[in-house]
């Protein structure tokens, strides 16, 4: 039998298909885009969700870039016929390229809820892609599909699927309030707020004053919030090079020997694995301080509330919020304030904040501007909370991360925070604090 040179028509066609697959050139029939998209050829994974249960899911390697040709298909099934499934994606960062004047999508990775919409990567001037919320009907499955091509990759997606027996706004609000009552968190000793002036003793019993001593002999002054008897939530940049931290809980005047305060040292820290001070956008600026022994709760030492899983879609746009800390109160002040300060601010939409911080703002950030006065975060306030008061309880929605420091903390410029909601699973993983949905 002779040996033929070259490939026959069928073999050449097979080779062409293989090449197209490798390059991501074959289009999905249901997607009206140029054919540089993912193919979604993986097998689905079925997960049954019990009432009151929350299931976290994310793209492979999240928050690092997902691999080329990534594919995930999930089918979430409610365990009971009267249970509705609701999915919220707190972060969506996919690759795509759009020709804006023609509105043509040249290529795109996508996140799809079949029959309920598809999300692609950000357009050139788009400031917001999350949170994405999709609700299913009672007793119905909720499918999710993620597919990437073989070109560029980005951070991916981070979502949570919740099973709710009564899927209504009222039931969500009541469920979130019940969750905080069960945790017994965020209760202020006094309820009066004075903008830009001294806070009252016990007004913010979860505020923590920290002085971190670093490996290069610096002292870093920050704030934090008490999560439980062992863990303090703060900004990752407050812990860069940390060797040990001097921690004051229940403090009002950090220079006075107050009977209400407890002073201790901590040597165990955790920064988010993807935090780096070298990153211009200050992504993942979140960290934890672990106390050497549990602190005893008093009227002046109490944990703050975190957002409930039922509140993850809440953006707080234009809502009234509050800040507190021991940072600078005027431009040329040496050090910071020794008396705890508080102020009222307005939460900005991410699109409004994007105009001032185009390289910083992502779905993982939240911003504020002064309300009626000129209160804003400044040096020494880093790691402190952006918080809202609901049902008589304080809930922390942000961690102070960046300000217009080169403008002397200009109150006209938005202050930036790490948004707490997208990091609930990270907090739970590293603290073991129970954060049930209900």
N, C-alpha and C positions, 0 to 999 in steps of 0.2 A: 504494500500500500504506500502510495506516495505521500509526501508531506507538503501541505499547501502553505504558502506564505501569506501573511496578512490575516485579517479577521473577516468573517462573513457578516451579512447584514444584521442578523439577530445578535451576534456577539458584539458588533459595534453599537447597536442600540442599547444592549445591556451595559456596556462600558459608559455610554453617554448618560444613562439613568443614574449609574453609580456616581459619576462625576457631578451631576446635578444635585444628588443627595448630599454629597460632601460639601458642596458650596451653598446649599440651601436655596437652589434655584427653582425647585418645584413648588408651585402655589397650592394652597389649600383652596378647594373650590368655593368654600363659603366665605373666603376673605377677598374683598375687592381691593387688593393692593398689588403692587408690583411683586413678582414672585421671588423676592429675597426674604422669605419668612420661614419660620419653623414649620415642621411637618406634623407634630403631634402624633407620632406613630407608636407611643408606648401603651402598655396595658394599664387599665384603671385599677385603682386600689379602693376597696369599699370599706368604710368605717361607720360603725353604728354609734350614734351619739345619744346618751341618756339625758333625760330632762335635768336641767341645772348644770350640765357638763359643758366645759369649754375645751375645744381641741385646737392647739396651736399648730400652724404649719407654715413653711417658708420654702423658698427656692433653695436648691442645693448650694451649699457653702455660705449662705446668707450670714452676715452682711458682706462677705467677700463676693467677688463677681462669680456668677454662675458659669458652669462650663459650656463650651460650644456644643450646640446641638442638644441642649438640655431639654428634657421632656418630663412632665408630671401630669398625671390624670387622677383626680380623686372623685369619689362619689360618697357623699355623706348621707346617711340614712337615719331618720329619727326613729328612736326605739318605740315610740307610742304614736298612735294616730292623731292625738290631739296636740302633738308637739310640733312647733315650727322651728326651722333652722334659719339662723341669720349669720351671715358671714361679714366680717369687717376686716379690710386690709388697711393697716395703719401705715404701711410703707410700700410704695410701688415705684420702682426705678428700673425701667427697661430701656433697651437700646432701640432707637428708630431714627430715621431721617425723613423729614418732611419738606417738600417744596411748598412754602407757605402761599405764594401767589397763585399756585395752581391747586393747592390742597391735595397734592399727590403724596402718598406715603411710599417712598422709594424702597425702604426695607423696614422690617419691624419684628421684634420679638413680641409676644402677646400673652396676656393673662385673660382667660375667657371663662365666663359662667354661661355655658350653652343655653340659648334661649333667653338670656337676661343681659347680654351685652359683652363687649370685648374692650380691654384696655391695652393700649400700646405705650411705647415710651413717650417721654415728654417731647413736645414740639419746641422749636428754638426759643420761643418767647413765652412758653407756658410756665406758670409758677406753681402749679398744684396738680398732683395726680392722686392724692390720697387725703382723707380716707375714702375707700370704696366700700360701700355697703350694699349687700344683696340679700333680700329676704325671700324665703321660700314659703309656700303654702303649707298649712297644717298637714302633717303626714306625708309630705312629698320630699323626695330626695333633692339634694343640692349638689350638682356636679361642678367641678372646677378643673380647668386645664391650663397648663403653662407650657409654652413651647418657644424655643430659641433657635436661631439660625447659626451658621458657622462663621459669622463675621465678627462683630464687636459684642462685648458683654458689659453688663452693669451690675448694680447691687442686687437686683431681683425684687422679690416681694416678701412680705411678712403679714400673715393673716391669722384670724382666729374664727372658728365656727362655734356658735353658741346654740344650745337647744333650750327653747323657751316655751313653756306650756301655754302662756297667755301672751301672745306677741303683740303688745300694744305699748305706746309711749308711756302711759300711766304705769303699767306693770314694770317697765324697765326702770323708771324713776323710783318706784317703791322698792324694787329689788335692789337697786344700788344703795338706797338709804338703809335698807335692812342689813345689807352687807357691812356697812360702816358701823351700824349699831352693834352688830355681832362682834366686830373687832374692837369696839369701844375705843375709838381713836378720834383725834382732832377736836377734842372738847376744850374750848378756851375757859380760863378762869374768870376773865372779865371780857365783856362783849363790846365795849366802847372802842372805836378806832379813832385815832387822831393823826391825820395826814402829816407826814414829814416832821413829826415831833416825837418826843420820847414815848416809847410804848409803855404800857402799864405792866407792872410785875405780874407774871402769870398769864399775860394775854396770849402769848405764843409758847406754851409749855413744851413744845417739840423742837424749838430752835436750839441749836448747838453752836458754840463758839469753838473754833479749832485753830491751833497754831502748830503747823507742821514743820519739823526740823528735817532738812534734806541732807543728802550725802555730800553736797558741796557747801555745807554750812550756811544755808539760807534759812530764813523763817518765812513761812507762807501763811498769811492770815486769811481765813475763810470762814464760811458758815456751813451748816448742814442741818439735817432734820432727823429726828429720832424715829426709826421705823418700828422697832420693838425694843426689848430690854438688852439686846446685844449689838444691833446694827444701826449705823448712821449713814444716810444717803447724802452725797455731796457731788461736786464736779470732779471729773478725772484730773483736770489740770491742777487742782488743789493738792493732788497726791503725787505729782511728778517728782521722782527722786526721794520719796518719803522714807525716813528711817524710823521716826516715832512722832506721835502727835499728842499734844497737850489738849485735852478735851474738857470743856466746861459745859455742864448740862444744868438747866433750870436757872440760867444766869439772866440778870437784868443789867447790872453794872459790873463789867468784867474786872474792874479794878478793886471792887469792894469784896470783903469776906462776908458774903450773904449766906444766911442760914438756909436759904432755899436751894442753893446751888451745890452741885457735886463736881469735884475736879478729879480727873483720872488721866492716865496715859494709855495710848493704844499703839501697838506695833504691827498689827495685821491689817492689810489694805488690799483692795481689789479695784483695779481700773478695767474698764471695758477693753477687751483684747484688741479691738480695732482703733482705740484712741491713740492719737499721736499729736503732740503739740506742733509738729512740723506740718501737719495737714492744714491747709489754708482755710478749709470750710469748717473746722472744729467739729467734725462729726463724731458722735458717740462720746460726748463729754459727760460721762457719768461714772461714779465710783462709789465704793463702800468702805467704811471704817468699821472694823469689828472690835468691840470692847473686850478687855481681858476677862471680865466677869459681868454678869447681868446687873443692870442698874435697877434700883427699886423705884417704882412709880410713886409719885407724890402729886399734890395739886399743881406743882410747878414743873414736873417732869412727866410728860405724857407723849405717846406716839402720835404722829400725824396720819391722816387717812391718805391712801393712794386711790386713784380712780378705780372704780369697779370695772370688771370686764364688760358690763352692760353699758358703760359710758365711753367706750373706745372711739365711737364715731363722733363724739362731741368735740368741737373745735374751739368753743368758747369765744368765737369772734364777737368783738365789740362788747363783751361782758366786762363787768367790774371785777377786778382782782386786786390782790394785795401783795406787797413785798415787805421784807423785814431783814435786818442785818446790822452789823456793827461796822460797816464800811464808811468811806469818806462822805462827809455831808457838804463839803464845799471844795472848790478847785485846789487850793494850795494847802489844804489841811495836812499836817504831819501825822502819818499813821491813819487811824480811822476814829470812829466814835467809840467811846467806852460804854455808852448807854445804848441799849437796843433801840433802833429806830424802825418806824413802820411808815408805809405810805400806800396810797390808793393809785392804781393804774388802770389803763384800758387795754384789753387784749386786742391785738391787731390780727387781721386775717393774714395768712401767709403771703397772699398776693400783694397786700399793702406793704408788708415788711420787705418783700422781694425788691421793691423799688430802691430801698436803702442798702440792702445786703444781698445782691444778686448771686454771689458766690457762696453764701452761707445758708440760705434758706432752702430747706428740704422738708418733706413731711415729718421728719424727725425733730424739727425745731418749732418753737412758738415764740412770739414777740409781744412786747408791750410798749406803750408810751404813757407818759403821765396823764392822770385824769384831770382834775380841776386845778392841781398845783404843778410843781416841777419835780416831783419825786421820781427817781430812777435809781437803778443799781449803779454802783461805782466800785473803785478799788476796795477790796476787803469784803465785799458782799458776795463774791463768787461762791458757788455751792449752795447758796441760800434758796429759799423757795419762792416760786410764783404760785399763789394759792387762791382758792375761791371758798367762800363761806356759804354752805348749803345745809339747810336743816339744822343750823346751830353747830355744824362741824366743819373744820378746815380740811380741805382736800388739796394736796399738792399736785399741780398740773405741769410745773416746769422747774428746772434747776438752773440757776443763774450761770451763764456761760460766757457771754461776750457783750461788751458795750462799746460806745464810741470813745474809747480811752484816749485816742489821739486828739479828741476834741474836748478833753477834760470832762468826760462823761456827760456830754451835751444832752440835756433832757429832751431836746427836740428830735434827737436821733433815737430810733427804736433800740431797746435792750433785747438781747437774744437769750433764749433758754433752751436747754435740752427738754424736749417734750417727754413727759414721764410715761404716758400710756403705752407707746410702742415698746417700752422696756420692761413691762410688767413680768413677762416670762423670764427675762434675764435676772430681775430682782428676785423672783421666786426661786430660780435655780440656785442662786448663790447665797441666799439667806434662809431658805426653807420656810419662810413666812407663809402661812396658808393664805391664799388669795382666791377663795371660792367665788363663783359667779354670784351666788345668792347668799 
